[in-house]
């Protein structure tokens, strides 16, 4: 459960072998970058769904990567940072930068509209990817 939350009596934690605090997995983070223009103009649920789709798609695509496995093993201690790209051009530019630096990511394109809405990286150690994301602000 999240920090400060308790499970009902008789319920076990959903992840049996969570990584110990201070382990290498504790430094892993998944970055999700959602278009801010859509986050403010679409219904909240629709915008959140875009982020979920992108995050799940990249984790599925890279499920065999050791960092992805270690991240998922953290259970309720997983760290996800949701950032905002101002528009589709900024999201597309970020995707190109990540591609040039061989950083695993997935752009979620909403169909049938064919609109790029969100981008998610597979879980990475923060110090390996933060430099490419530091110009993006936290989504508010």
MARFIKE-717741 format. One line per 3 residues: their letters; for each residue z negated, y negated, x of N, C-alpha, C. Coordinates in steps of 0.05 Angstrom, whole numbers, plus 32768, in hexadecimal, padded with zeros to 4 digits. Example, Ala and Ser with C-alpha at 12.3 -4.5 7.8 and 13.67 -1.06 7.14 Angstrom:
BEGIN
as> 7F64,8072,8108,7F64,805A,80F6,7F64,8042,8108; 7F72,802D,8101,7F71,8015,8111,7F63,7FFF,8102
END
This chain:
BEGIN
xxx> 8000,8018,8010,8000,8000,8000,8000,7FE7,8011; 8007,7FD0,8006,8008,7FB7,8014,7FEB,7FB0,801C; 7FE9,7F9E,8030,7FCF,7F96,803A,7FBF,7F8C,8023
xxx> 7FA6,7F95,8021,7F94,7F8B,800C,7F97,7F9A,7FF2; 7FAB,7FAB,7FEF,7FAF,7FBA,7FD6,7FA3,7FD6,7FDA; 7F98,7FE0,7FC4,7F8C,7FFB,7FC5,7F9B,800D,7FB2
xxx> 7F9E,8026,7FBA,7FAA,803A,7FA9,7F96,8043,7F94; 7FA0,804A,7F7C,7F8D,8055,7F68,7F81,806F,7F73; 7F69,8075,7F69,7F5B,808D,7F71,7F6C,80A5,7F6C
xxx> 7F6D,80B7,7F80,7F7D,80CF,7F7E,7F99,80CC,7F87; 7FA2,80B4,7F8E,7FBE,80B0,7F97,7FBE,80B0,7FB5; 7FD1,80BD,7FC1,7FD4,80BD,7FDE,7FE8,80A7,7FE5
xxx> 7FE6,809E,7FFE,7FF9,808A,8008,8014,8097,8007; 8029,8088,8001,8044,8093,7FFD,8051,809D,8017; 8047,8096,802E,8053,809E,8047,803E,80AC,8058
xxx> 8043,80C6,805D,802F,80D6,8069,802A,80D1,8087; 803F,80C9,8096,803C,80C7,80B3,8043,80AB,80BB; 8035,8097,80B1,803B,807B,80B7,8035,8076,80D5
xxx> 8046,8065,80E1,8042,805E,80FD,8027,8050,8101; 801A,8056,8117,8001,8049,811C,8005,802C,8124; 7FF3,801B,811C,7FF5,7FFF,8124,7FF5,7FFD,8142
xxx> 8006,7FEB,814D,8008,7FE9,816A,801D,7FFB,8176; 8028,800E,8166,803D,801F,8170,8057,800F,8173; 806B,801B,8180,8084,800D,8184,8091,8006,8169
xxx> 808D,8016,8155,8098,8011,813B,808C,7FF8,812E; 8074,7FF0,8136,8068,7FD8,812B,8078,7FBF,8131; 8088,7FBF,8146,8098,7FA8,814D,80B3,7FA6,8140
xxx> 80B9,7FB9,812E,80D3,7FBA,8121,80D2,7FA8,8108; 80E9,7F9C,8103,80EC,7F8A,80EC,8109,7F8E,80E1; 810B,7F8C,80C7,8125,7F8C,80BA,812A,7F70,80B0
xxx> 8140,7F64,80B9,8148,7F4A,80B0,815C,7F4D,8099; 8158,7F3D,8084,816B,7F3C,806D,8171,7F1E,806A; 818B,7F18,8069,8194,7EFC,8066,81A4,7EFA,804C
xxx> 8198,7EEB,803A,81A4,7EE7,801F,81B0,7ECB,801D; 81C6,7EC9,800F,81D2,7EAE,800B,81C0,7E9D,7FFA; 81B7,7E86,8004,81A6,7E74,7FF6,81B3,7E68,7FDE
xxx> 81CE,7E62,7FE0,81DB,7E57,7FC9,81DB,7E6A,7FB1; 81DD,7E83,7FB6,81DB,7E97,7FA0,81BE,7E9B,7F97; 81AC,7E9B,7FAA,8190,7E9E,7FA2,8186,7E89,7F8F
xxx> 8192,7E71,7F91,818A,7E5B,7F7F,819B,7E59,7F65; 81B2,7E66,7F65,81C4,7E64,7F4E,81C5,7E7E,7F3D; 81BF,7E94,7F49,81BF,7EAE,7F3A,81A3,7EB3,7F2F
xxx> 81A2,7EC4,7F1B,8187,7ECD,7F11,8178,7EDA,7F29; 815E,7ED6,7F2A,814D,7EE0,7F3F,8152,7EFE,7F44; 8152,7F0E,7F2E,8155,7F2B,7F31,8170,7F32,7F3E
xxx> 8185,7F24,7F37,819F,7F2A,7F42,819F,7F24,7F60; 8192,7F0E,7F69,8191,7F07,7F85,8181,7F1C,7F94; 816A,7F23,7F89,8159,7F37,7F96,8168,7F52,7F98
xxx> 8178,7F59,7F84,8187,7F72,7F85,819B,7F71,7F9C; 81A7,7F5B,7FA2,81BA,7F59,7FB9,81AC,7F5F,7FD3; 8194,7F54,7FD6,8185,7F59,7FEF,817D,7F77,7FF1
xxx> 8175,7F82,7FDA,816E,7F9F,7FDA,8186,7FB0,7FE1; 819D,7FAA,7FD5,81B5,7FB9,7FDB,81BC,7FB8,7FF9; 81BB,7FA1,8004,81C2,7F9E,8021,81AE,7FAD,8032
xxx> 8194,7FAA,802D,8180,7FB7,803D,8182,7FD6,803B; 8186,7FE0,8023,8189,7FFD,8020,81A2,8007,802C; 81B8,7FF9,802A,81D2,8002,8035,81D0,8004,8053
xxx> 81C4,7FF0,8061,81C4,7FF1,807E,81B0,8007,8088; 819A,800A,8079,8187,8020,8081,8194,803B,807D; 81A3,803E,8067,81B1,8058,8063,81C6,805C,8079
xxx> 81D5,8048,807F,81EB,804B,8093,81DF,8052,80AF; 81C7,8049,80B4,81BB,804D,80CF,81A2,805D,80CD; 81A1,806F,80BA,8189,8080,80B5,8183,8092,80CC
xxx> 8196,8099,80DD,8191,80AA,80F4,8187,809B,810D; 8188,8081,810C,817F,8071,8123,8161,8073,8126; 8157,8077,813E,813A,807A,8142,812A,8062,8138
xxx> 8134,804A,813B,8126,8032,8131,8124,8032,8112; 8139,803B,8105,8138,803D,80E8,8123,8051,80DF; 8123,8068,80EB,810F,807D,80E4,80F3,8073,80E9
xxx> 80EF,8067,8100,80D4,805C,8106,80CB,8047,80F3; 80DD,8036,80EB,80D8,8020,80D8,80D0,802C,80BD; 80DF,8040,80B3,80D9,804C,809A,80BE,805B,809A
xxx> 80B7,8066,80B1,809E,8075,80B3,8086,8062,80B1; 808A,8048,80B4,8074,8035,80B2,806A,8032,8095; 807A,803B,8082,8071,8039,8066,806B,801D,805E
xxx> 8053,8018,8054,804B,7FFE,804B,8048,7FE9,8061; 804B,7FF1,807A,8049,7FDE,8090,8064,7FD4,8099; 807A,7FDC,808B,8094,7FD3,8093,8095,7FB4,8091
xxx> 80A4,7FA8,80A3,80A6,7F8B,80A4,80C3,7F84,809E; 80C7,7F74,808A,80E2,7F6A,8082,80E0,7F4C,8081; 80F4,7F3F,808C,80F6,7F22,808C,810F,7F1A,807D
xxx> 810C,7F0A,8068,8122,7F02,8057,8129,7EE5,805E; 8141,7EE1,8069,814A,7EC7,8071,8160,7EBD,805E; 8167,7EA3,8061,817B,7E97,804F,8192,7E8D,805F
xxx> 81AA,7E95,8057,81C3,7E89,8061,81CB,7E75,804C; 81D3,7E5D,8053,81D9,7E49,803F,81F1,7E50,802C; 8204,7E5F,8037,821C,7E65,8027,822B,7E7D,8033
xxx> 8242,7E84,8026,8251,7E9B,802F,825C,7E97,804B; 8264,7E7F,8052,826F,7E7A,806D,825A,7E80,8082; 8242,7E77,807E,822C,7E7C,8091,8226,7E9A,8093
xxx> 8226,7EA8,807D,8221,7EC5,807D,8237,7ED3,808C; 8250,7ECB,8088,8267,7ED8,8095,8266,7ED2,80B3; 825F,7EBA,80BB,825C,7EB3,80D7,8246,7EC3,80E5
xxx> 8230,7EC7,80D7,821A,7ED7,80E2,8224,7EF4,80E5; 8232,7EFE,80D2,823C,7F1A,80D4,824E,7F1D,80EC; 825F,7F09,80F1,8271,7F0A,8108,8261,7F09,8123
xxx> 824D,7EF8,8124,823C,7EF7,813C,822E,7F11,8141; 8223,7F1D,812C,8215,7F37,812F,8229,7F4D,8138; 8241,7F4C,812D,8255,7F60,8135,825C,7F5C,8153
xxx> 825F,7F43,815C,8266,7F3E,8178,8250,7F47,818B; 8237,7F48,8182,8221,7F51,8192,8218,7F6E,818D; 8229,7F7C,817E,8224,7F99,8178,8209,7F9D,816A
xxx> 8202,7F8C,8158,81EA,7F8E,8149,81F0,7F9B,812E; 81E4,7FB2,8128,81EA,7FC0,8110,81E0,7FB1,80F7; 81F3,7FAD,80E5,81EC,7F9E,80CC,8200,7FA6,80B6
xxx> 81FA,7F9D,809E,820B,7FA3,8087,820D,7F89,8077; 8225,7F81,8070,8229,7F6B,805D,822D,7F78,8042; 821D,7F6F,802E,8220,7F78,8013,8233,7F66,8005
xxx> 8248,7F73,7FFA,825D,7F64,7FEB,825C,7F6D,7FCE; 8255,7F5A,7FBC,8253,7F60,7FA0,826E,7F65,7F94; 8271,7F7B,7F85,828A,7F82,7F78,8286,7F80,7F59
xxx> 829A,7F7A,7F4A,82B6,7F77,7F52,82BD,7F5C,7F5C; 82AA,7F4A,7F5E,82AF,7F2E,7F66,82B9,7F2C,7F83; 82B2,7F40,7F93,82B9,7F40,7FB0,82AC,7F28,7FBE
xxx> 8293,7F23,7FB9,8284,7F0D,7FC4,826F,7F17,7FD7; 826F,7F0E,7FF0,825A,7F15,8004,8241,7F06,7FFC; 822C,7F15,7FF7,8213,7F09,7FEC,81FC,7F0B,8000
xxx> 81FB,7F1F,8010,81E4,7F24,8021,81EB,7F35,8039; 81DB,7F33,804D,81DF,7F42,8066,81C4,7F4D,806E; 81C3,7F66,8077,81AA,7F71,8081,81AF,7F80,809B
xxx> 819C,7F7D,80AD,819D,7F8C,80C7,818D,7FA5,80C3; 8195,7FBA,80D2,8183,7FD1,80D3,8169,7FC8,80E1; 8154,7FD7,80DF,813B,7FCF,80ED,8140,7FCD,810B
xxx> 8136,7FB8,8116,8138,7FB2,8133,811E,7FA8,813E; 8119,7FAB,8158,8103,7F9C,8164,810B,7F7E,8162; 80F8,7F6E,815A,80FE,7F51,8155,810C,7F44,816D
xxx> 8102,7F4A,8185,810D,7F3C,819C,812A,7F43,81A2; 8135,7F58,8196,8151,7F5F,819B,8164,7F4F,8189; 815A,7F44,8173,816D,7F38,8160,8165,7F1C,8157
xxx> 814D,7F14,815C,8143,7EFA,8151,8154,7EE2,815A; 815F,7EE3,8172,816E,7ECC,817D,8187,7EC6,816B; 8191,7EDB,815E,81A9,7ED7,814D,81A2,7ECD,8131
xxx> 8189,7ECD,812B,8180,7EC7,810F,816E,7EAE,810E; 8167,7EA3,8125,8153,7E8D,8125,815C,7E74,8118; 8176,7E70,8113,817F,7E57,8105,817C,7E5A,80E7
xxx> 8176,7E72,80DD,8173,7E76,80C0,8156,7E73,80B9; 8151,7E66,80A3,8135,7E61,8099,812D,7E78,8087; 8113,7E7B,8083,8109,7E8F,806F,8113,7E87,8054
xx> 811B,7E9B,8044,8124,7E95,8028,810C,7E8C,8018; 8110,7E76,8009,80FA,7E6B,7FF9,8104,7E69,7FDC
END
